[in-house]
Structures are given as C-alpha cells and as structure tokens.
C-alpha cells in the first residue's frame, strides 16, 4: 500500500512526539482544526468572527477579561484556520 502522509512531506511514522510545554497549543490547534472539519471553512470563519467580537467585548470589562481573552484567541484561530 501507499505510505500515509501527515502533511508537508512527512510520513506518519516520521512524526515526532510533542514536547510537554507545547501540548496546550497543539491541543488548541487540534480543537480548531476539528471544528473547521466539522463545520466547513465559511462557517468556521463566521463563527470565529463572532467569537472574536464576543471576546473583545468581554475584554473591555475587567472581570470579563479573564474569559474574553481566551474566547477571542479561539475566534482568531478559527478565522486563521478557516482562511488557510
């Protein structure tokens, strides 16, 4: 059978394990990729824009900034992932 590729010319067997300190970023990127896969690119960009706006509005308040920054970050990542 043909070899399975992971992207960028890497074989699946050539993937390196993720370092422990990079795991949260990898997990977040996999979550965003899963959302894009399930919803499609256009819906992901629109959902990302909505989350980005909600995150920015929440960030204006001091208490809401704790929740608003991560929501805005996920929205930005959805926009980036849906665009490329």
C-alpha positions, 0 to 999 in steps of 0.5 A: 500500500501507499505510505500515509502522509501527515502533511508537508512531506512527512510520513506518519511514522516520521512524526515526532512526539510533542514536547510537554510545554507545547501540548496546550497549543497543539491541543488548541490547534487540534480543537480548531482544526476539528471544528473547521472539519466539522463545520466547513471553512465559511462557517468556521470563519463566521463563527470565529468572527463572532467569537472574536467580537464576543471576546473583545467585548468581554475584554473591555470589562475587567472581570470579563477579561479573564474569559474574553481573552481566551474566547477571542484567541479561539475566534482568531484561530478559527478565522486563521484556520478557516482562511488557510 
